[in-house]
Amino acid sequence: MAALGDTIQQTHASLEAAGIPDARLEAELLLTSVLNVPRHRIYAFQEQELTPEEANLLEGLLERRLRREPLAYILGHKEMYGVDLTVGPGVMIPRPETELLVERCLFLGMMRMHEGEMVIAEAGTGSGGISINLAIHLPAARVYATELSEEALKIAETNIRMHNVQDRVTLLRGDLLVPVTEPVDLIVANLPYIPADRIATLQPEVQREPREALDGGPDGLDVIRRLLRQSLHKLKRTGVMVLEIDPEQAQPLTEDALALFPGAAISIEQDLASLDRVFVMELGGATA
Ligand SMILES: C[S@@+](CC[C@H](N)C(=O)[O-])C[C@H]1O[C@@H](n2cnc3c(N)ncnc32)[C@H](O)[C@@H]1O
């Protein structure tokens, strides 16, 4: 049986040979999962050997990863904005870009804190990360989180309970804003926005994620446009909408939004790669 230090090296080498980026980090995370210890601890036991059970477990996890199953599905969890979320096949893995939506909503929520309770709707909640973060950080917020996928609903429910926000996050099964029965101050969504013909060109790991979490139709905007139309009847006159988008969608989405909400103030924010990523529409009483 090899010592832990050698096992890390071998795991790293196998992942690297398969062309997996961040192979060293992934090797460490697989070992961390097998040994059930924090990552820094694996370096304290370099000379220790894995038990046969641990070695078998590692082999199984490594095989799954070499078949390009996403690491987060193998580990069973992923962090979003400091909140640990259960994830698994059937739900979209939270992405770092989506933390920008959380940040923007927290800023808006804090600016409006003096106005008392804030009602928020998140359409397409997936594993629940956006809604859970908003409930944790905005004590005056009540959040409706909608979702169509049964598997995602189950995972979101687990996460909402795990973070003990079930009193302020109401999970609703249904299409976008249809199940939301009261006007809201803030609509936030990271909906499917990838143009359908681009999906086959994405990394194999991404293609293991649910199609209904990715596919936004011919130009990627089908679902977002429906959300905009539904918002006409659900967003308060002083409301705000915050959406994650593909950089190519900033211009057409702005035009569509202004056609429906003339006078709205629209801004586009960039992600860490300087790509247009967050669409923000503030009504400020300027709409129908
Ligand atoms: C891109 S994923 C994002 C999930 C989560 N908000 C996140 O950021 O990790 C989009 C989610 O929207 C859900 N979805 C797609 N169409 C929907 C619809 N018409 N109504 C409600 N949810 C929908 C998908 O099932 C998926 O969970």
The ligand as an SDF file (V2000), in Angstrom:
LIG
                    3D

 27 29  0  0  0  0  0  0  0  0999 V2000
  -28.8460   27.7890  -14.9060 C   0  0  0  0  0  0  0  0  0  0  0  0
  -29.6980   26.8140  -13.7160 S   0  0  0  0  0  0  0  0  0  0  0  0
  -29.3670   27.8040  -12.2830 C   0  0  0  0  0  0  0  0  0  0  0  0
  -29.7290   27.1820  -10.9730 C   0  0  0  0  0  0  0  0  0  0  0  0
  -29.4230   28.0880   -9.7570 C   0  0  0  0  0  0  0  0  0  0  0  0
  -30.2330   29.2860   -9.7780 N   0  0  0  0  0  0  0  0  0  0  0  0
  -27.9600   28.4650   -9.7170 C   0  0  0  0  0  0  0  0  0  0  0  0
  -27.6330   29.6190  -10.0040 O   0  0  0  0  0  0  0  0  0  0  0  0
  -27.1290   27.5830   -9.4070 O   0  0  0  0  0  0  0  0  0  0  0  0
  -31.3730   27.1940  -14.1550 C   0  0  0  0  0  0  0  0  0  0  0  0
  -32.4430   26.5210  -13.3210 C   0  0  0  0  0  0  0  0  0  0  0  0
  -33.7210   26.9660  -13.8090 O   0  0  0  0  0  0  0  0  0  0  0  0
  -34.6080   25.8770  -13.8270 C   0  0  0  0  0  0  0  0  0  0  0  0
  -35.6460   26.1970  -14.8130 N   0  0  0  0  0  0  0  0  0  0  0  0
  -35.5660   26.1420  -16.1580 C   0  0  0  0  0  0  0  0  0  0  0  0
  -36.7230   26.5340  -16.7230 N   0  0  0  0  0  0  0  0  0  0  0  0
  -37.5470   26.8690  -15.6930 C   0  0  0  0  0  0  0  0  0  0  0  0
  -38.8920   27.3490  -15.6300 C   0  0  0  0  0  0  0  0  0  0  0  0
  -39.6020   27.5810  -16.7460 N   0  0  0  0  0  0  0  0  0  0  0  0
  -39.4420   27.5550  -14.4100 N   0  0  0  0  0  0  0  0  0  0  0  0
  -38.7250   27.3200  -13.2760 C   0  0  0  0  0  0  0  0  0  0  0  0
  -37.4430   26.8730  -13.2780 N   0  0  0  0  0  0  0  0  0  0  0  0
  -36.8770   26.6440  -14.4750 C   0  0  0  0  0  0  0  0  0  0  0  0
  -33.7340   24.6800  -14.1850 C   0  0  0  0  0  0  0  0  0  0  0  0
  -34.3570   23.4750  -13.8070 O   0  0  0  0  0  0  0  0  0  0  0  0
  -32.4740   25.0040  -13.4100 C   0  0  0  0  0  0  0  0  0  0  0  0
  -32.5160   24.4720  -12.1170 O   0  0  0  0  0  0  0  0  0  0  0  0
  1  2  1  0
  2  3  1  0
  2 10  1  0
  3  4  1  0
  4  5  1  0
  5  6  1  0
  5  7  1  0
  7  8  2  0
  7  9  1  0
 10 11  1  0
 11 12  1  0
 11 26  1  0
 12 13  1  0
 13 14  1  0
 13 24  1  0
 14 15  1  0
 14 23  1  0
 15 16  2  0
 16 17  1  0
 17 18  1  0
 17 23  2  0
 18 19  1  0
 18 20  2  0
 20 21  1  0
 21 22  2  0
 22 23  1  0
 24 25  1  0
 24 26  1  0
 26 27  1  0
M  CHG  2   2   1   9  -1
M  END
$$$$
